[in-house]
Amino acid sequence: MNVEAMIERDDAGAVMLAIGEDFPDIRDAVRRICAKFPGAYWRDLEAREAYPTDFVVALTQAGFLGSLIPEAYGGSGLPLRAAAVILEEIHASGANAAACHAQMYIMGTLLRHGNEQQKQRYLPKIASGDLRLQAFGVTEPTTGSDTTKLKTRAQRKGDRYVVSGQKVWTSRALHSDLMLLLARTTPIDEIGKKTEGLSVFLVDIAQSRGRGLEIRPLKAMINHNSTEVFMDGLEVPAENLIGEEGKGFRYILDGMNAERVLIAAEAIGDARWFIRTASKYASERVVFDRPIGQNQAVQFPIARAYAESEAADLMGRKAAALFDAKRPCGAEANMAKLLASEASWHAAEAAIQTHGGFGFAKDYDVERKWRETRLTQIAPISTNLILAFIGEHVLGMPRSY
């Protein structure tokens, strides 16, 4: 094969990534919205343990929460990279997208595996904001990340499923109209593979509360409106089953690459906020007759965090590009989330150390963002599980758990 033919072949299989500030119009629009919700807004919400309703409404009206929903269903039909940019800019502004980010990726299970009637019924209303699909009922108190052993049970009875069980860390359930629920429809001792026998349902929260569904707030160190969800004889119409019964675990996994890319983008946004904030403070704060940023002990941790965040950003862009090209991206999505979460944490540590005592003062917002970004090393998947994935599925080593 000649050189020209080789180049043509390589170009045909290439996946392109943008370098620099891509989607500038989206970035500018998100920044303008976030400017209306400064640090004082978020501090007030946290003091009252309140939900950022006005912020979520503003993002919804701008069309950002329906960015990944196809235009045929009332959304913007944007690529995953554009959605990542939206979340990155929200966090880089000092805000937090946890109140609404699930609206972007949870609907992917419905979009990819729901029937046409379900998509026509729900997606346009999710895109418009008439319905909120913010809650994801997967994690349980006794199983954690070992999802295949969850105990929530759904039994078919005529045209309904009767559900009993408990979920924990189900954020936003008290501020959502719908919940995506994973439950076991076939007992684990009756299946061949442990990943079989799990099914996904759309639960109408408003119709179900007080009728077998109870939701209790779960207080935490960050204001993510987390809850515990209890189901005792909850009846879910059979028409609310997503896809085929027993295939739910695969459906859930199918959306996790997108989730990891989006969470990585949030962490990158956090890192950018910390680095910008710390650099400014270090340049202006004078101690012993010189700016503290002139001291290498202050300057170098910030500079290192910047280098780490830029590297993590490139991995996130690669993962999003592969996803949008419909190419395998599990390793890249996991590595993006791993690297971004650690870069943001190192940036957070540098920022709080640079601010000294003022880093603990609420008015500076550093301590709030410091607490918020720590979560990304644990949720939606812990650092150690990502390392185990890389060790086994990328490097071919024996399974470690």
Secondary structure, DSSP 8 states (H G I E B T S, - for coil): --HHHHHHHHHHT------SS-SHHHHHHHHHHHHTS-HHHHHHHHHHT---HHHHHHHHHTTGGGTTS-GGGTS----HHHHHHHHHHHHHTT--GGGTTHHHHTHHHHHHHS-HHHHHHHHHHHHHTSS-EEEEE---TTTTT-GGG---EEEEETTEEEEEEEEES-TTGGG-SEEEEEEESS-GGG-SSTTSSEEEEEEEHHHHBTTTEEEEE---SS----EEEEEEEEEEEGGGEESSTTBHHHHHHHTHHHHHHHHHHHHHHHHHHHHHHHHHHHHH-EETTEEGGGSHHHHHHHHHHHHHHHHHHHHHHHHHHHHHTT---HHHHHHHHHHHHHHHHHHHHHHHHHHGGGGG-GGG-HHHHHHHHHGGGTSSS-HHHHHHHIIIIIT------
